[in-house]
Each structure stands twice: as structure tokens, then as C-alpha cells.
Amino acid sequence: MSSILKVDEIQDTSGNNIINENAGTITIGKSGNTINLASGATNNLGITQTDQWRLTADTNQNTDADVTTNWERVDNPNWDKIGTGMTESSGIFTFPATGYWLVINSPTIQTGQTDTFAALETYISSDSGSSYNQSDRTTSGSSTEIGTTIAVSKPNMLKVTDTSTFRIKFTTQSFGGTSTRLRGDTNYNYTVITFIKLGDI
């Protein structure tokens, strides 16, 4: 047999607010309080999913194509994902949960030979990969300098409504010179993608 406790406010023995409900707004604690989550409990408040993936080695040299190889989840000793994390297969990433997501594309691009411009582009699919729409273009280089190495970042805000149909991938463009490539290293973040779920839909 189940029991139901119906109250609008719970206080500690000193009369301080612990939980209060008023007109549909739930307040936990009072000003100045610290709220801790018990070890092993699931955090459904605030950020519940974060993940980072990087390239383990240089790739896409002289190639305008999807970045399909050399991806790994960041495994530095002082880092770990929150939640389930992203899933990657041949450069196609899928999301573990619906919600509003911040995706930060941070490539390091080296241009060479005759290239003065190169880019890593983000493409989003909401139909299981049948079609993709370009979300951003993160560029490197200048109109005059050749052989530069530049690290840049660009954020994307996404509304992921269905984890079974949403996809994200990254594509190199204007990698025409024989030395133009994405830089990668398995020991630190050279080209890295950051995924953060900001909230529920």
C-alpha cells in the first residue's frame, strides 16, 4: 500500500526552508545554502551530459571529405565525461539524450603549399543521415600567408528532438594543397569537439 504526503513546505528543526512549493515554483534550500548530490546519485539538475572527442593523429591531408577516422574520446587522467556520452561510428556522432546542446568545433588546421584558406565544417542531420545541413564553417589561414597552423573554435546551439534520427559530422573543405591537413594527437587536444547538454526541451 502506497502513502502520499501532501505539504507545501518542509523545514528543518530551526524553521529554515528545505523544500517549498508556491504557484508551481519549487524552491530547494534558502539563500546561502549549499546543495550536495549524494555519491552515486543521478544528477537531473543542471548539466547532465558532457563529452569531448579529439583526433589522435593528423588526417584528411589534401582531402575535401568527411573526417571519418582517428577519433577517440578524450582520456586524459584529469577528465571524464558526464552521463552516457556521445556515440561515434566512422565520424558520425549520435546524441545520448534529447535537449538543447552546445557543440564546440575546435580544429587545428595546417595549411601548406599554395593553400591560404581551409575550413572544418559542421553538418547536422535530423533524418538518420539521409540528408545533412551545414551548421557552421570554422576557417583557418589568410589571404597572404601560406603554411600557417591555426587553432580556432566555433560554437553551435542545437535542439535535438530525437536521438534515433539526429546525427552530426565534420567535413574538411579547401584542403587542396598537399600539406594542408587537420592536426591530431592522442596525448592532448589538438583538434577537439566538445558536446554539452544545456537543458531539456
C-alpha positions as CSV (number, residue, x, y, z in Angstrom):
1,M,0.0,0.0,0.0
2,S,1.5,3.4,-1.0
3,S,1.3,6.5,1.0
4,I,1.1,10.2,-0.1
5,L,2.4,13.1,1.9
6,K,0.9,16.4,0.8
7,V,2.6,19.6,2.1
8,D,3.6,23.0,0.6
9,E,6.8,23.4,2.7
10,I,9.3,21.3,4.5
11,Q,11.5,23.0,7.1
12,D,14.5,21.9,9.3
13,T,14.2,22.0,13.1
14,S,15.2,25.7,13.1
15,G,12.4,26.7,10.8
16,N,14.6,27.1,7.7
17,N,13.2,26.2,4.3
18,I,14.3,22.8,2.9
19,I,11.7,22.5,0.1
20,N,8.9,24.9,-0.7
21,E,6.3,24.9,-3.5
22,N,4.4,28.1,-4.4
23,A,2.4,28.7,-7.6
24,G,4.2,25.9,-9.5
25,T,7.7,27.0,-8.4
26,I,9.7,24.6,-6.3
27,T,12.5,26.2,-4.2
28,I,15.1,23.9,-2.6
29,G,17.0,25.4,0.4
30,K,17.4,29.1,1.2
31,S,19.9,31.8,0.1
32,G,23.4,30.9,1.2
33,N,22.8,27.1,1.3
34,T,24.9,24.5,-0.5
35,I,23.1,21.7,-2.1
36,N,25.0,18.4,-2.5
37,L,24.2,15.3,-4.5
38,A,24.8,12.0,-2.7
39,S,27.6,9.9,-4.2
40,G,26.3,7.5,-6.8
41,A,23.0,9.5,-7.3
42,T,22.0,10.7,-10.8
43,N,22.1,14.4,-11.4
44,N,19.0,15.5,-13.2
45,L,19.6,19.2,-12.3
46,G,22.0,21.4,-14.3
47,I,24.4,19.7,-16.8
48,T,23.8,16.0,-17.1
49,Q,25.8,15.3,-20.3
50,T,29.2,16.4,-21.4
51,D,31.7,14.7,-23.7
52,Q,34.9,15.5,-25.7
53,W,36.3,13.8,-28.7
54,R,39.6,14.5,-30.4
55,L,41.7,13.4,-33.4
56,T,44.5,11.0,-32.4
57,A,46.6,11.8,-35.5
58,D,46.7,14.1,-38.5
59,T,44.1,13.4,-41.1
60,N,42.4,14.5,-44.3
61,Q,45.7,15.7,-45.8
62,N,44.9,17.1,-49.3
63,T,41.3,15.8,-48.9
64,D,37.9,17.5,-49.0
65,A,35.8,14.9,-47.3
66,D,34.1,13.8,-44.0
67,V,36.5,13.2,-41.1
68,T,35.9,9.5,-40.7
69,T,39.0,8.2,-38.9
70,N,41.3,8.8,-35.9
71,W,38.5,9.9,-33.5
72,E,38.8,9.0,-29.8
73,R,37.1,10.1,-26.6
74,V,39.4,12.3,-24.6
75,D,41.1,10.1,-22.0
76,N,43.4,12.4,-20.1
77,P,43.7,11.4,-16.4
78,N,42.1,14.6,-15.1
79,W,39.0,14.4,-17.4
80,D,35.9,12.2,-17.7
81,K,32.5,12.5,-19.4
82,I,29.3,13.2,-17.6
83,G,26.4,10.9,-18.4
84,T,26.3,8.4,-21.2
85,G,28.3,10.5,-23.7
86,M,28.3,10.6,-27.5
87,T,28.5,7.6,-29.8
88,E,30.8,7.7,-32.8
89,S,31.0,5.5,-35.9
90,S,33.1,6.4,-38.9
91,G,33.0,10.0,-38.0
92,I,29.2,10.1,-37.5
93,F,28.2,11.2,-33.9
94,T,24.9,10.4,-32.3
95,F,23.4,12.0,-29.1
96,P,22.6,10.1,-25.9
97,A,19.7,12.4,-24.9
98,T,17.3,14.9,-26.4
99,G,17.6,18.5,-25.3
100,Y,19.4,21.7,-26.1
101,W,23.0,21.0,-26.9
102,L,26.1,23.2,-27.2
103,V,28.6,21.7,-29.7
104,I,32.0,23.5,-29.9
105,N,34.1,22.7,-33.0
106,S,37.8,23.4,-32.3
107,P,40.1,22.3,-35.1
108,T,43.8,22.9,-35.6
109,I,44.3,23.3,-39.3
110,Q,47.7,23.5,-41.0
111,T,47.8,25.0,-44.5
112,G,50.6,24.3,-46.9
113,Q,51.8,24.6,-50.5
114,T,49.5,27.1,-52.3
115,D,46.6,27.0,-49.8
116,T,45.9,30.2,-47.9
117,F,42.5,29.1,-46.7
118,A,41.0,25.9,-45.3
119,A,37.9,25.0,-43.1
120,L,36.3,22.4,-41.0
121,E,32.5,22.4,-41.4
122,T,29.8,21.0,-39.2
123,Y,26.9,19.2,-40.7
124,I,23.6,18.2,-39.0
125,S,21.1,15.6,-39.9
126,S,17.6,15.1,-38.4
127,D,16.6,12.2,-40.7
128,S,19.1,9.5,-39.7
129,G,21.7,10.7,-42.2
130,S,19.6,10.7,-45.3
131,S,20.4,14.5,-45.7
132,Y,22.6,16.9,-43.9
133,N,22.5,20.7,-43.5
134,Q,25.6,22.8,-42.9
135,S,25.7,24.4,-39.5
136,D,29.0,26.3,-39.5
137,R,32.4,26.8,-41.2
138,T,35.4,27.1,-38.9
139,T,38.1,28.7,-41.1
140,S,41.9,28.9,-40.9
141,G,44.5,30.8,-42.9
142,S,44.7,34.2,-44.5
143,S,44.8,35.8,-48.0
144,T,48.6,36.1,-48.0
145,E,50.2,33.6,-45.7
146,I,51.0,30.0,-46.7
147,G,51.9,27.2,-44.3
148,T,50.2,28.6,-41.2
149,T,48.9,26.5,-38.3
150,I,45.9,28.0,-36.6
151,A,43.6,26.7,-33.9
152,V,40.1,28.2,-33.8
153,S,36.7,27.4,-32.3
154,K,33.1,27.9,-33.2
155,P,30.0,27.1,-31.1
156,N,26.7,25.6,-32.3
157,M,23.4,25.5,-30.4
158,L,21.3,22.5,-31.4
159,K,17.8,21.4,-30.5
160,V,18.0,17.6,-30.5
161,T,14.4,16.2,-30.5
162,D,15.0,12.6,-31.4
163,T,18.2,10.6,-30.5
164,S,17.4,7.9,-33.1
165,T,17.4,10.3,-36.0
166,F,19.8,13.1,-35.2
167,R,23.4,12.9,-36.5
168,I,26.4,15.3,-36.6
169,K,29.6,15.0,-38.7
170,F,32.6,17.2,-39.6
171,T,33.9,17.8,-43.1
172,T,37.1,19.4,-44.4
173,Q,37.0,22.0,-47.2
174,S,39.6,23.7,-49.4
175,F,42.3,21.1,-48.3
176,G,43.8,21.3,-51.8
177,G,47.5,21.7,-51.0
178,T,49.5,18.5,-50.4
179,S,50.4,19.6,-46.9
180,T,47.0,21.0,-45.8
181,R,45.6,18.8,-43.0
182,L,43.8,18.6,-39.7
183,R,46.2,18.2,-36.8
184,G,45.7,15.5,-34.2
185,D,47.5,13.8,-31.3
186,T,46.5,11.0,-29.0
187,N,48.1,12.6,-25.9
188,Y,46.4,16.1,-25.9
189,N,43.6,18.1,-27.6
190,Y,44.8,19.3,-30.9
191,T,41.6,19.1,-32.9
192,V,38.7,18.5,-30.4
193,I,34.9,18.6,-30.4
194,T,33.1,19.4,-27.2
195,F,29.5,18.4,-26.5
196,I,27.5,19.8,-23.6
197,K,23.8,19.3,-22.9
198,L,22.5,22.6,-21.5
199,G,18.9,21.6,-20.7
200,D,15.8,19.6,-21.5
201,I,13.4,20.6,-24.2
